[in-house]
Amino acid sequence: MGVNISKPKPASQYERPPPEYEESHEHEKSKLKAHLVDACSWPKSINGSIGIANLESWEDSTLSPVHTLARTVLSRTDLSALQRREAHIIDTHVFNTEIVFKTGPIANQKQSGRCWLFASTNVLRYSVMRKLNLSEFELSQNHLFFFDKLEKANYYLELTIENADLEPSTRLLSHLSTDLVSDGGQWDMAVNLWETYGCVPQTVYPESYHSGLSSPLNALVKTKVREHALILRNLSKSLRLQNITEEAITAMLRGKKEELMAETYRIMTALLGVPPYPNKPFEWSYYDKNGKAGTWTGTPLEFYRNFVGKQPASSFSIINDPRNEYSKLYTVSKLGNIWGGRPVLYVNTEASIMKDIVVKMLKSGEPVFFGCDVMKFEDRSDGILDLDLFNYNVAFDITLNLNKAERLEMGDSSMTHAMVFTGVHLDNDGKIVKFKIENAWGTATGRQGWFMMTSAWFDQYVYQIVVPRAHAPYDLVQVLDNGKPKVLDPWDPMGALA
């Protein structure tokens, strides 16, 4: 309103430098051109906008029969048309080294981001099923999901109290408010939940509509918790105008926080159900492999201690992050779920060492939790993760040249999904060819729910494995025990939640 907006010049005026520019700047142009590297050329658009000359030049680069075919086919189908037939033939789901003890069924996280809870409970159920001689069994992911959401809401509000003097527009508060109660998580966050709330069989606290379709729950809870944060910020400002000690202010803010969180609790119990409390006994009945009925009675914490034990808490994350120094310990600022709980810690090492650890664990009969970027070079219907799966070069005349460190730096890749290694295929020289993976997307994806991953794909897109101390190299355990972690920014890619 009230502003004269100048009309843009016709694109044709930017196809080459205007005559007066040519004449008055000929010397400068010559000097500039002398410094142009091979990859550069004189721009067709002087002011940086896209002109007709640009479009015509780019169109000239598409005149080959291959590009004509690509336009004909790809405008009517998805990119699976570019998958190499050879890759599907080579990428068989056959593995010569697998965990002997089999678990089931294939789990299904449905339309939720709970992969880390499914992958971690898929690892934990091995112990339960062995001890009770079960043919099929699942731990309740919904039980952990409930308490993780509740704890993340509390964690965010505690960060709000801690940083009440900062403006909401600061990068830190803006970042923390973006996905404050996300579905995702990390191994250390799962351990926090087990150690605090225990675990229960899925039949004791089964799935609900909103655990399998979490977006409506998330939207409502996020809005409400952001409102709670604003109330606490305003209360903090008011209290600081009075002659009150910092300890008293914090205590009053926490009292108000607990009052507000009753609303979050009511929302979640309505949508997910009232969960078993960690100290409240429940009764669980089951059949073993032989059809013999059994009953167990105890609390969720007792179930965890009796059937799972200490190994989850003694396990730790080993990552491959080429941006940062190897054999060092890292953490991410402001990342967690239980306030005052176990921090998220990573020991950084080479991908080759990670693969050797995975093979060692699989040969000893132990499944391996891992985090990766599953959306890269993936065929979901056949369950294939292979760098050679797509033939982008032929269709588009391009190559993808970012390395692993550069993909992290540029935001092109991060940990997006957690699954479980259960097998590996080795060639005659003992070299890794491919891995067998247990996913949690139901039996309609992959080979009845199972995926395979090539060794080369692991190098580029696997970021994390979780290892019990007993299976970890001694030097990496020493890094965990003796090193003070380098603290990465809250928005660092390693803070991505699988």
DRENTORTOR-880349 format. One record per residue (C-alpha): x, z, y; residue number from 1; residue in three letters. Coordinates in steps of 0.05 Angstrom, whole numbers, plus 5000, padded with zeros to 4 digits. Example, Ala and Ser with C-alpha at 12.3 -4.5 7.8 and 13.67 -1.06 7.14 Angstrom:
BEGIN
px_pz_py_k_r
5246_5156_4910_1_ALA
5273_5143_4979_2_SER
% end
This chain:
BEGIN
px_pz_py_k_r
5000_5000_5000_1_MET
5027_4979_5068_2_GLY
5090_4948_5038_3_VAL
5106_4875_5045_4_ASN
5130_4851_4977_5_ILE
5174_4789_4982_6_SER
5159_4733_4934_7_LYS
5213_4719_4881_8_PRO
5251_4655_4890_9_LYS
5237_4600_4841_10_PRO
5279_4605_4779_11_ALA
5309_4536_4792_12_SER
5344_4564_4853_13_GLN
5386_4609_4807_14_TYR
5408_4556_4758_15_GLU
5474_4546_4795_16_ARG
5508_4578_4856_17_PRO
5478_4551_4921_18_PRO
5521_4500_4960_19_PRO
5540_4549_5015_20_GLU
5563_4598_4961_21_TYR
5604_4543_4928_22_GLU
5639_4524_4993_23_GLU
5653_4593_5021_24_SER
5672_4626_4956_25_HIS
5711_4570_4921_26_GLU
5776_4608_4925_27_HIS
5745_4673_4900_28_GLU
5711_4634_4844_29_LYS
5777_4605_4821_30_SER
5809_4674_4821_31_LYS
5751_4703_4782_32_LEU
5749_4647_4731_33_LYS
5824_4657_4719_34_ALA
5808_4727_4696_35_HIS
5750_4710_4650_36_LEU
5764_4726_4578_37_VAL
5746_4677_4522_38_ASP
5681_4714_4509_39_ALA
5656_4703_4580_40_CYS
5633_4643_4620_41_SER
5608_4632_4691_42_TRP
5536_4657_4695_43_PRO
5479_4608_4703_44_LYS
5442_4662_4742_45_SER
5480_4690_4801_46_ILE
5434_4750_4813_47_ASN
5428_4771_4740_48_GLY
5356_4751_4729_49_SER
5334_4704_4674_50_ILE
5325_4633_4700_51_GLY
5301_4567_4670_52_ILE
5373_4546_4659_53_ALA
5383_4606_4615_54_ASN
5321_4591_4574_55_LEU
5340_4518_4565_56_GLU
5411_4536_4545_57_SER
5387_4587_4494_58_TRP
5337_4537_4466_59_GLU
5393_4487_4456_60_ASP
5426_4538_4409_61_SER
5366_4534_4362_62_THR
5365_4460_4346_63_LEU
5392_4463_4276_64_SER
5346_4452_4215_65_PRO
5360_4523_4192_66_VAL
5331_4552_4256_67_HIS
5271_4506_4251_68_THR
5258_4531_4181_69_LEU
5267_4603_4203_70_ALA
5215_4593_4258_71_ARG
5167_4560_4209_72_THR
5172_4615_4157_73_VAL
5184_4680_4195_74_LEU
5128_4672_4245_75_SER
5080_4677_4185_76_ARG
5112_4732_4144_77_THR
5156_4794_4149_78_ASP
5231_4799_4143_79_LEU
5228_4809_4067_80_SER
5230_4733_4064_81_ALA
5304_4739_4081_82_LEU
5321_4782_4021_83_GLN
5373_4753_3975_84_ARG
5348_4738_3905_85_ARG
5419_4753_3880_86_GLU
5415_4824_3906_87_ALA
5350_4838_3868_88_HIS
5382_4811_3804_89_ILE
5445_4853_3812_90_ILE
5411_4917_3836_91_ASP
5381_4938_3770_92_THR
5356_5009_3759_93_HIS
5404_5023_3702_94_VAL
5454_5081_3706_95_PHE
5505_5105_3655_96_ASN
5510_5175_3683_97_THR
5446_5215_3695_98_GLU
5425_5287_3696_99_ILE
5402_5304_3626_100_VAL
5347_5353_3646_101_PHE
5288_5313_3674_102_LYS
5238_5339_3724_103_THR
5171_5313_3747_104_GLY
5125_5290_3774_105_PRO
5148_5244_3829_106_ILE
5127_5279_3893_107_ALA
5091_5248_3951_108_ASN
5099_5271_4023_109_GLN
5044_5222_4044_110_LYS
5038_5210_4119_111_GLN
5083_5266_4142_112_SER
5156_5276_4159_113_GLY
5168_5331_4109_114_ARG
5221_5294_4067_115_CYS
5272_5351_4075_116_TRP
5222_5400_4045_117_LEU
5205_5354_3988_118_PHE
5278_5337_3974_119_ALA
5300_5410_3976_120_SER
5243_5435_3932_121_THR
5257_5378_3884_122_ASN
5327_5407_3877_123_VAL
5302_5479_3870_124_LEU
5250_5462_3816_125_ARG
5306_5445_3766_126_TYR
5321_5519_3760_127_SER
5248_5539_3754_128_VAL
5232_5486_3702_129_MET
5293_5503_3660_130_ARG
5278_5577_3658_131_LYS
5204_5568_3641_132_LEU
5212_5506_3597_133_ASN
5163_5465_3638_134_LEU
5150_5390_3633_135_SER
5121_5383_3703_136_GLU
5124_5428_3763_137_PHE
5125_5427_3839_138_GLU
5139_5482_3889_139_LEU
5091_5486_3947_140_SER
5117_5444_4004_141_GLN
5056_5463_4045_142_ASN
5076_5536_4041_143_HIS
5144_5522_4073_144_LEU
5113_5471_4121_145_PHE
5066_5525_4148_146_PHE
5119_5576_4162_147_PHE
5168_5524_4189_148_ASP
5117_5502_4241_149_LYS
5101_5573_4260_150_LEU
5175_5591_4266_151_GLU
5192_5529_4306_152_LYS
5137_5546_4356_153_ALA
5168_5615_4363_154_ASN
5238_5586_4367_155_TYR
5217_5540_4424_156_TYR
5184_5596_4462_157_LEU
5245_5640_4454_158_GLU
5287_5583_4483_159_LEU
5237_5580_4540_160_THR
5246_5654_4554_161_ILE
5322_5647_4549_162_GLU
5323_5588_4597_163_ASN
5266_5606_4644_164_ALA
5311_5597_4705_165_ASP
5320_5523_4691_166_LEU
5274_5470_4719_167_GLU
5231_5433_4667_168_PRO
5263_5367_4689_169_SER
5332_5387_4666_170_THR
5358_5348_4608_171_ARG
5360_5409_4562_172_LEU
5287_5430_4573_173_LEU
5263_5358_4572_174_SER
5298_5348_4505_175_HIS
5272_5413_4475_176_LEU
5201_5397_4496_177_SER
5200_5327_4466_178_THR
5190_5344_4392_179_ASP
5188_5420_4392_180_LEU
5152_5429_4325_181_VAL
5172_5366_4288_182_SER
5160_5357_4214_183_ASP
5235_5346_4202_184_GLY
5289_5395_4184_185_GLY
5356_5410_4154_186_GLN
5382_5445_4092_187_TRP
5402_5509_4130_188_ASP
5332_5511_4159_189_MET
5302_5507_4089_190_ALA
5347_5565_4067_191_VAL
5321_5605_4127_192_ASN
5250_5594_4101_193_LEU
5266_5612_4029_194_TRP
5305_5675_4048_195_GLU
5249_5698_4094_196_THR
5185_5675_4060_197_TYR
5206_5659_3989_198_GLY
5170_5602_3953_199_CYS
5109_5593_3909_200_VAL
5084_5541_3859_201_PRO
5044_5485_3890_202_GLN
4980_5507_3854_203_THR
4984_5574_3890_204_VAL
4984_5541_3959_205_TYR
4965_5468_3949_206_PRO
4966_5410_3998_207_GLU
4913_5404_4051_208_SER
4888_5342_4088_209_TYR
4931_5358_4148_210_HIS
4995_5372_4109_211_SER
4991_5301_4082_212_GLY
4971_5272_4150_213_LEU
5008_5315_4199_214_SER
5003_5276_4265_215_SER
4937_5307_4289_216_PRO
4962_5377_4274_217_LEU
5028_5362_4309_218_ASN
4994_5334_4371_219_ALA
4949_5394_4379_220_LEU
5002_5447_4365_221_VAL
5053_5413_4411_222_LYS
5004_5411_4469_223_THR
4984_5484_4459_224_LYS
5056_5509_4452_225_VAL
5078_5470_4515_226_ARG
5021_5505_4551_227_GLU
5047_5572_4525_228_HIS
5117_5555_4550_229_ALA
5090_5542_4620_230_LEU
5053_5608_4620_231_ILE
5117_5644_4600_232_LEU
5157_5608_4654_233_ARG
5107_5627_4708_234_ASN
5105_5699_4683_235_LEU
5181_5702_4684_236_SER
5183_5680_4757_237_LYS
5131_5732_4775_238_SER
5167_5789_4739_239_LEU
5233_5772_4771_240_ARG
5204_5783_4840_241_LEU
5194_5856_4820_242_GLN
5244_5911_4811_243_ASN
5247_5906_4735_244_ILE
5308_5906_4689_245_THR
5324_5843_4648_246_GLU
5311_5882_4584_247_GLU
5241_5900_4608_248_ALA
5227_5829_4630_249_ILE
5248_5801_4562_250_THR
5205_5852_4526_251_ALA
5144_5836_4568_252_MET
5154_5761_4559_253_LEU
5159_5770_4484_254_ARG
5096_5812_4484_255_GLY
5060_5756_4520_256_LYS
5091_5704_4473_257_LYS
5064_5741_4412_258_GLU
4995_5744_4444_259_GLU
4997_5668_4458_260_LEU
5021_5651_4388_261_MET
4958_5678_4358_262_ALA
4926_5613_4381_263_GLU
4979_5572_4343_264_THR
4967_5614_4281_265_TYR
4892_5603_4284_266_ARG
4901_5527_4290_267_ILE
4949_5524_4232_268_MET
4910_5568_4184_269_THR
4848_5527_4198_270_ALA
4884_5461_4183_271_LEU
4932_5483_4128_272_LEU
4900_5545_4098_273_GLY
4923_5618_4099_274_VAL
4991_5620_4063_275_PRO
5015_5674_4015_276_PRO
5054_5726_4054_277_TYR
5125_5738_4030_278_PRO
5110_5810_4008_279_ASN
5040_5799_3979_280_LYS
5036_5790_3903_281_PRO
5002_5729_3873_282_PHE
4985_5710_3802_283_GLU
5005_5642_3773_284_TRP
4985_5613_3706_285_SER
5019_5554_3673_286_TYR
5032_5516_3608_287_TYR
5103_5504_3582_288_ASP
5127_5440_3546_289_LYS
5099_5466_3481_290_ASN
5030_5478_3509_291_GLY
5039_5553_3509_292_LYS
5003_5589_3566_293_ALA
5040_5637_3611_294_GLY
5026_5681_3671_295_THR
5072_5707_3725_296_TRP
5055_5759_3778_297_THR
5097_5776_3839_298_GLY
5111_5762_3911_299_THR
5138_5695_3939_300_PRO
5205_5729_3953_301_LEU
5208_5755_3881_302_GLU
5191_5686_3854_303_PHE
5248_5656_3894_304_TYR
5298_5709_3872_305_ARG
5277_5709_3799_306_ASN
5273_5634_3787_307_PHE
5318_5602_3840_308_VAL
5371_5654_3854_309_GLY
5429_5653_3902_310_LYS
5454_5581_3897_311_GLN
5413_5552_3954_312_PRO
5441_5603_4003_313_ALA
5512_5591_3978_314_SER
5505_5515_3987_315_SER
5527_5481_4051_316_PHE
5525_5413_4085_317_SER
5583_5365_4083_318_ILE
5576_5306_4131_319_ILE
5609_5240_4147_320_ASN
5612_5231_4222_321_ASP
5669_5183_4240_322_PRO
5661_5199_4315_323_ARG
5689_5269_4303_324_ASN
5751_5298_4272_325_GLU
5750_5309_4196_326_TYR
5761_5376_4162_327_SER
5728_5411_4220_328_LYS
5664_5452_4226_329_LEU
5607_5430_4272_330_TYR
5540_5456_4295_331_THR
5487_5431_4343_332_VAL
5467_5472_4403_333_SER
5395_5499_4405_334_LYS
5380_5471_4335_335_LEU
5342_5516_4287_336_GLY
5275_5541_4263_337_ASN
5279_5616_4253_338_ILE
5303_5654_4315_339_TRP
5365_5693_4297_340_GLY
5369_5658_4229_341_GLY
5423_5619_4194_342_ARG
5453_5566_4239_343_PRO
5457_5492_4220_344_VAL
5530_5481_4201_345_LEU
5566_5417_4180_346_TYR
5635_5407_4150_347_VAL
5659_5337_4168_348_ASN
5698_5294_4118_349_THR
5708_5223_4093_350_GLU
5653_5186_4057_351_ALA
5698_5175_3996_352_SER
5706_5251_3988_353_ILE
5631_5259_3993_354_MET
5620_5208_3938_355_LYS
5670_5242_3892_356_ASP
5633_5308_3901_357_ILE
5567_5275_3884_358_VAL
5595_5246_3820_359_VAL
5625_5313_3801_360_LYS
5558_5348_3811_361_MET
5518_5296_3773_362_LEU
5566_5300_3714_363_LYS
5556_5375_3713_364_SER
5480_5366_3712_365_GLY
5466_5385_3784_366_GLU
5420_5343_3830_367_PRO
5446_5331_3901_368_VAL
5406_5336_3965_369_PHE
5428_5284_4017_370_PHE
5409_5257_4085_371_GLY
5412_5184_4105_372_CYS
5383_5129_4149_373_ASP
5334_5100_4099_374_VAL
5305_5045_4142_375_MET
5369_5003_4140_376_LYS
5375_4945_4090_377_PHE
5318_4973_4048_378_GLU
5267_4943_4002_379_ASP
5214_4995_3992_380_ARG
5174_4959_3938_381_SER
5234_4953_3890_382_ASP
5270_5015_3914_383_GLY
5334_4982_3937_384_ILE
5385_5004_3989_385_LEU
5439_4949_3993_386_ASP
5480_4922_4052_387_LEU
5476_4853_4021_388_ASP
5400_4853_4014_389_LEU
5382_4813_4077_390_PHE
5411_4745_4097_391_ASN
5405_4752_4172_392_TYR
5463_4705_4185_393_ASN
5429_4644_4156_394_VAL
5363_4653_4193_395_ALA
5389_4676_4261_396_PHE
5462_4655_4261_397_ASP
5482_4727_4276_398_ILE
5526_4781_4246_399_THR
5515_4856_4254_400_LEU
5582_4884_4275_401_ASN
5572_4957_4294_402_LEU
5611_5006_4251_403_ASN
5584_5074_4230_404_LYS
5613_5111_4290_405_ALA
5588_5058_4339_406_GLU
5518_5061_4309_407_ARG
5516_5136_4321_408_LEU
5544_5128_4392_409_GLU
5493_5074_4410_410_MET
5433_5108_4379_411_GLY
5425_5054_4327_412_ASP
5428_5101_4268_413_SER
5421_5174_4249_414_SER
5395_5218_4193_415_MET
5322_5198_4184_416_THR
5307_5217_4112_417_HIS
5326_5265_4057_418_ALA
5326_5249_3982_419_MET
5360_5272_3918_420_VAL
5416_5239_3877_421_PHE
5401_5245_3803_422_THR
5448_5192_3772_423_GLY
5505_5145_3783_424_VAL
5531_5081_3751_425_HIS
5607_5075_3741_426_LEU
5646_5013_3721_427_ASP
5698_5012_3666_428_ASN
5751_5038_3715_429_ASP
5707_5096_3736_430_GLY
5691_5065_3804_431_LYS
5622_5078_3834_432_ILE
5575_5019_3832_433_VAL
5508_5050_3851_434_LYS
5468_5115_3853_435_PHE
5401_5135_3825_436_LYS
5354_5169_3875_437_ILE
5292_5212_3869_438_GLU
5248_5199_3929_439_ASN
5183_5233_3951_440_ALA
5140_5173_3970_441_TRP
5097_5173_3908_442_GLY
5099_5125_3849_443_THR
5074_5065_3887_444_ALA
5142_5054_3920_445_THR
5207_5037_3886_446_GLY
5210_5036_3810_447_ARG
5155_5087_3797_448_GLN
5182_5127_3855_449_GLY
5257_5118_3839_450_TRP
5307_5084_3885_451_PHE
5378_5057_3877_452_MET
5434_5055_3928_453_MET
5498_5014_3927_454_THR
5565_5048_3938_455_SER
5576_5006_4002_456_ALA
5508_5028_4030_457_TRP
5529_5101_4019_458_PHE
5591_5090_4062_459_ASP
5551_5064_4121_460_GLN
5486_5102_4121_461_TYR
5493_5168_4082_462_VAL
5510_5223_4131_463_TYR
5502_5288_4092_464_GLN
5505_5319_4023_465_ILE
5491_5391_4005_466_VAL
5540_5424_3957_467_VAL
5543_5493_3924_468_PRO
5608_5528_3940_469_ARG
5628_5525_3867_470_ALA
5628_5448_3868_471_HIS
5660_5439_3936_472_ALA
5734_5424_3948_473_PRO
5771_5488_3965_474_TYR
5797_5461_4031_475_ASP
5726_5445_4055_476_LEU
5702_5515_4035_477_VAL
5760_5542_4076_478_GLN
5737_5502_4136_479_VAL
5667_5531_4128_480_LEU
5692_5603_4121_481_ASP
5749_5603_4172_482_ASN
5733_5552_4225_483_GLY
5695_5565_4289_484_LYS
5645_5508_4296_485_PRO
5651_5458_4351_486_LYS
5583_5458_4386_487_VAL
5552_5389_4395_488_LEU
5501_5375_4449_489_ASP
5427_5388_4431_490_PRO
5414_5313_4436_491_TRP
5473_5293_4392_492_ASP
5455_5245_4334_493_PRO
5476_5299_4284_494_MET
5418_5340_4310_495_GLY
5369_5290_4281_496_ALA
5322_5322_4231_497_LEU
5310_5288_4164_498_ALA
% end
